């Protein structure tokens, strides 16, 4: 794996951890104690983080051995 690819993998892993923590918080009772508009902004942040994670996953999938041409 090239260094730039490893950086993307590392970033994806860090993002996954942060996204999981945010999802747990949004699903908790404490989330309902957060005032608007911050609650809406947290949901917006989660949406964008999810989209970013999907994009990083598509990139790393391109580098998987199965995606490499035979030869």
GUMAR-56499 format. One record per residue (C-alpha): x, y, z; residue number from 0. Coordinates in steps of 0.1 Angstrom, whole numbers, plus 5000, padded with zeros to 4 digits. Example, Ala and Ser with C-alpha at 12.3 -4.5 7.8 and 13.67 -1.06 7.14 Angstrom:
// residues 2
{x->5123&y->4955&z->5078&mikol->0}
{x->5137&y->4989&z->5071&mikol->1}
// end
This chain:
// residues 71
{x->5000&y->5000&z->5000&mikol->0}
{x->5013&y->5034&z->4991&mikol->1}
{x->5018&y->5060&z->5018&mikol->2}
{x->4990&y->5082&z->5006&mikol->3}
{x->4967&y->5052&z->5005&mikol->4}
{x->4976&y->5044&z->5041&mikol->5}
{x->4968&y->5079&z->5051&mikol->6}
{x->4933&y->5075&z->5036&mikol->7}
{x->4928&y->5042&z->5054&mikol->8}
{x->4939&y->5058&z->5087&mikol->9}
{x->4916&y->5088&z->5081&mikol->10}
{x->4887&y->5065&z->5073&mikol->11}
{x->4893&y->5045&z->5105&mikol->12}
{x->4895&y->5076&z->5127&mikol->13}
{x->4863&y->5090&z->5110&mikol->14}
{x->4845&y->5056&z->5116&mikol->15}
{x->4853&y->5059&z->5153&mikol->16}
{x->4842&y->5095&z->5156&mikol->17}
{x->4810&y->5088&z->5136&mikol->18}
{x->4802&y->5058&z->5158&mikol->19}
{x->4805&y->5079&z->5189&mikol->20}
{x->4783&y->5106&z->5174&mikol->21}
{x->4757&y->5081&z->5164&mikol->22}
{x->4756&y->5067&z->5200&mikol->23}
{x->4752&y->5102&z->5214&mikol->24}
{x->4724&y->5111&z->5189&mikol->25}
{x->4706&y->5079&z->5200&mikol->26}
{x->4709&y->5087&z->5237&mikol->27}
{x->4686&y->5105&z->5260&mikol->28}
{x->4713&y->5132&z->5265&mikol->29}
{x->4709&y->5142&z->5229&mikol->30}
{x->4674&y->5154&z->5237&mikol->31}
{x->4688&y->5177&z->5264&mikol->32}
{x->4708&y->5196&z->5237&mikol->33}
{x->4691&y->5228&z->5227&mikol->34}
{x->4682&y->5237&z->5191&mikol->35}
{x->4698&y->5247&z->5168&mikol->36}
{x->4728&y->5227&z->5180&mikol->37}
{x->4708&y->5195&z->5179&mikol->38}
{x->4700&y->5201&z->5142&mikol->39}
{x->4736&y->5209&z->5135&mikol->40}
{x->4748&y->5177&z->5151&mikol->41}
{x->4724&y->5158&z->5129&mikol->42}
{x->4737&y->5177&z->5099&mikol->43}
{x->4773&y->5169&z->5110&mikol->44}
{x->4764&y->5132&z->5113&mikol->45}
{x->4749&y->5133&z->5078&mikol->46}
{x->4781&y->5148&z->5063&mikol->47}
{x->4804&y->5125&z->5082&mikol->48}
{x->4784&y->5095&z->5069&mikol->49}
{x->4787&y->5108&z->5033&mikol->50}
{x->4824&y->5114&z->5038&mikol->51}
{x->4829&y->5079&z->5052&mikol->52}
{x->4810&y->5064&z->5022&mikol->53}
{x->4833&y->5083&z->4998&mikol->54}
{x->4865&y->5071&z->5016&mikol->55}
{x->4852&y->5035&z->5016&mikol->56}
{x->4847&y->5038&z->4978&mikol->57}
{x->4882&y->5050&z->4974&mikol->58}
{x->4897&y->5022&z->4995&mikol->59}
{x->4876&y->4996&z->4978&mikol->60}
{x->4893&y->5006&z->4946&mikol->61}
{x->4926&y->4995&z->4961&mikol->62}
{x->4914&y->4961&z->4972&mikol->63}
{x->4932&y->4932&z->4956&mikol->64}
{x->4899&y->4920&z->4940&mikol->65}
{x->4896&y->4954&z->4922&mikol->66}
{x->4931&y->4951&z->4907&mikol->67}
{x->4933&y->4939&z->4871&mikol->68}
{x->4948&y->4904&z->4867&mikol->69}
{x->4981&y->4903&z->4850&mikol->70}
// end
